[in-house]
Amino acid sequence: HFGFTLIILIITVILLNFSLSIDSELSNDANKIRKKRQINKLSETSSSNLSTASECSYKSLDVTCLSDAFYRTFDGVCNNILNPWWGTTNIPFRRLMRANYADGVFSPRNASKTGDSLPSPRVISNTCSNEIVNITERSINSFFTTFAQFIDHDLTSAANGRDDIGEQIHCDCED
């Protein structure tokens, strides 16, 4: 649990120190840019099907999780006993905060809410790395880094539950 707590602490420090925040609504300009660049090419029918399949359909499926199971399931169902569908395959990834790009769609932000320049990812990485005590862990080898990168790419490439114009997909289902 220490590693997870450390990650949350680092993210919090970065957000507080660099005045990062997420605006609540996409601007009209962002929608125009999105349409111009044709980032999302789903048809209206496909988008509707995605909304239905991704947000509500799985909640109607009954699943029984075995808390004492020796192996995890191949698709991630029941990895979280209290919320068995969290983190499963083909379920949209829910962001902690809404994405916020400089152009509203694609370009990384380069200014904080106050207008100050944001540091480069390299500066943030070096700052965080310098503050963490370097501990040699004998039980972790180079495969750990490779596996962590795999998990990172899997998470960041997952669907985020937005329709083809960037709006949050909603439905009338219970949590």
C-alpha positions as CSV (number, residue, x, y, z in Angstrom):
1,H,0.0,0.0,0.0
2,F,3.0,2.3,0.5
3,G,3.7,2.5,-3.3
4,F,0.1,3.5,-4.1
5,T,0.0,6.1,-1.3
6,L,3.3,7.5,-2.6
7,I,1.9,7.8,-6.1
8,I,-1.2,9.6,-4.9
9,L,1.0,11.9,-2.8
10,I,3.2,12.8,-5.8
11,I,0.2,13.5,-8.0
12,T,-1.3,15.7,-5.3
13,V,2.0,17.6,-4.9
14,I,2.3,18.1,-8.6
15,L,-1.3,19.4,-8.9
16,L,-0.9,21.8,-6.0
17,N,2.6,23.1,-6.9
18,F,1.9,23.7,-10.6
19,S,-1.7,24.9,-10.2
20,L,-3.1,22.2,-12.4
21,S,-6.9,21.9,-12.7
22,I,-9.4,20.8,-15.2
23,D,-12.0,23.1,-16.7
24,S,-15.6,21.8,-16.4
25,E,-16.8,22.2,-20.0
26,L,-15.3,21.9,-23.4
27,S,-15.5,25.1,-25.4
28,N,-17.2,25.5,-28.7
29,D,-13.8,26.1,-30.3
30,A,-12.7,22.7,-29.1
31,N,-15.7,21.0,-30.6
32,K,-14.9,22.7,-34.0
33,I,-11.3,21.6,-33.8
34,R,-12.4,18.1,-33.0
35,K,-14.7,18.0,-36.0
36,K,-12.1,19.5,-38.2
37,R,-9.4,17.0,-37.2
38,Q,-12.0,14.2,-37.3
39,I,-10.6,12.7,-34.1
40,N,-13.6,10.6,-33.5
41,K,-15.0,8.9,-36.6
42,L,-17.8,6.9,-34.9
43,S,-21.1,7.0,-36.5
44,E,-24.1,8.1,-34.4
45,T,-25.3,4.5,-34.2
46,S,-21.9,3.2,-33.2
47,S,-21.6,5.9,-30.5
48,S,-25.1,5.0,-29.2
49,N,-24.1,1.3,-29.1
50,L,-20.9,2.1,-27.3
51,S,-22.8,4.2,-24.8
52,T,-25.2,1.3,-24.1
53,A,-22.6,-1.4,-24.0
54,S,-20.0,0.5,-22.0
55,E,-21.9,2.2,-19.3
56,C,-24.9,0.1,-18.3
57,S,-25.1,-3.3,-20.0
58,Y,-22.4,-4.9,-17.9
59,K,-24.2,-3.8,-14.6
60,S,-27.1,-6.0,-15.5
61,L,-24.9,-9.1,-15.7
62,D,-24.8,-11.1,-12.5
63,V,-21.4,-12.1,-11.3
64,T,-20.3,-14.0,-8.2
65,C,-16.8,-13.3,-7.0
66,L,-14.9,-15.8,-4.9
67,S,-12.9,-14.0,-2.3
68,D,-10.7,-17.0,-1.8
69,A,-10.0,-17.7,-5.5
70,F,-6.4,-18.8,-6.0
71,Y,-6.2,-17.3,-9.6
72,R,-7.6,-14.0,-11.0
73,T,-9.9,-14.1,-14.0
74,F,-8.4,-13.5,-17.4
75,D,-10.7,-10.6,-18.1
76,G,-10.3,-8.7,-14.8
77,V,-13.8,-9.5,-13.5
78,C,-13.7,-9.6,-9.7
79,N,-10.2,-8.1,-9.3
80,N,-12.1,-5.7,-7.0
81,I,-14.5,-7.8,-4.9
82,L,-16.7,-4.8,-4.0
83,N,-16.9,-3.5,-7.5
84,P,-16.4,-6.6,-9.7
85,W,-16.6,-4.7,-13.1
86,W,-14.0,-2.1,-12.3
87,G,-10.9,-2.6,-14.4
88,T,-12.3,-5.4,-16.6
89,T,-11.8,-5.7,-20.3
90,N,-13.9,-3.6,-22.7
91,I,-15.2,-1.3,-19.9
92,P,-14.4,2.4,-20.3
93,F,-11.6,3.9,-18.2
94,R,-12.9,6.5,-15.8
95,R,-10.6,9.5,-15.3
96,L,-10.1,11.0,-11.9
97,M,-10.1,14.4,-13.6
98,R,-11.4,15.5,-17.0
99,A,-8.8,15.8,-19.8
100,N,-7.7,19.3,-20.5
101,Y,-5.7,20.2,-23.6
102,A,-4.3,23.5,-24.8
103,D,-6.4,23.5,-27.9
104,G,-9.3,21.7,-26.2
105,V,-8.6,18.4,-28.0
106,F,-5.1,17.3,-28.6
107,S,-2.2,19.7,-27.7
108,P,-0.7,19.3,-24.2
109,R,-1.3,22.3,-21.8
110,N,1.5,24.7,-21.5
111,A,0.0,27.2,-19.0
112,S,-1.6,26.9,-15.6
113,K,-5.0,28.5,-14.6
114,T,-3.1,31.6,-13.5
115,G,-1.3,31.9,-16.9
116,D,2.1,30.8,-15.6
117,S,4.1,28.4,-17.8
118,L,3.9,24.8,-16.8
119,P,7.1,22.8,-16.3
120,S,8.0,20.2,-18.9
121,P,7.3,16.5,-18.0
122,R,11.0,16.0,-17.7
123,V,11.3,18.7,-15.0
124,I,8.4,17.1,-13.1
125,S,9.9,13.7,-13.4
126,N,13.3,14.9,-12.2
127,T,11.7,16.8,-9.3
128,C,9.8,13.8,-8.1
129,S,12.7,11.4,-8.6
130,N,15.1,13.7,-6.6
131,E,12.6,13.8,-3.6
132,I,12.2,10.0,-3.4
133,V,14.7,8.0,-1.4
134,N,16.5,5.6,-3.6
135,I,16.1,2.2,-2.1
136,T,17.6,-0.9,-3.7
137,E,15.0,-3.5,-3.9
138,R,16.4,-7.0,-4.5
139,S,13.0,-8.6,-5.2
140,I,12.4,-6.3,-8.2
141,N,14.3,-6.7,-11.5
142,S,14.1,-5.1,-14.9
143,F,11.0,-7.1,-15.7
144,F,9.2,-5.0,-13.2
145,T,9.7,-1.9,-15.3
146,T,8.6,-3.6,-18.5
147,F,5.5,-4.9,-16.8
148,A,4.7,-1.5,-15.2
149,Q,5.0,0.1,-18.7
150,F,2.6,-2.6,-20.1
151,I,0.1,-1.8,-17.4
152,D,0.5,2.0,-18.0
153,H,-0.1,1.6,-21.7
154,D,-3.0,-0.6,-21.1
155,L,-4.7,1.9,-18.8
156,T,-3.9,5.0,-20.8
157,S,-5.1,3.4,-24.1
158,A,-8.4,2.3,-22.6
159,A,-11.7,3.9,-23.6
160,N,-12.7,6.9,-21.4
161,G,-16.5,6.8,-21.7
162,R,-17.0,9.8,-23.9
163,D,-19.1,10.0,-27.0
164,D,-17.9,11.3,-30.5
165,I,-18.2,15.0,-29.5
166,G,-16.4,14.6,-26.2
167,E,-19.5,14.6,-23.9
168,Q,-19.5,12.2,-20.9
169,I,-21.7,9.1,-21.7
170,H,-24.6,8.9,-19.2
171,C,-27.4,6.4,-18.8
172,D,-30.1,5.6,-16.3
173,C,-28.6,2.8,-14.4
174,E,-27.8,2.4,-10.7
175,D,-24.3,2.2,-9.2
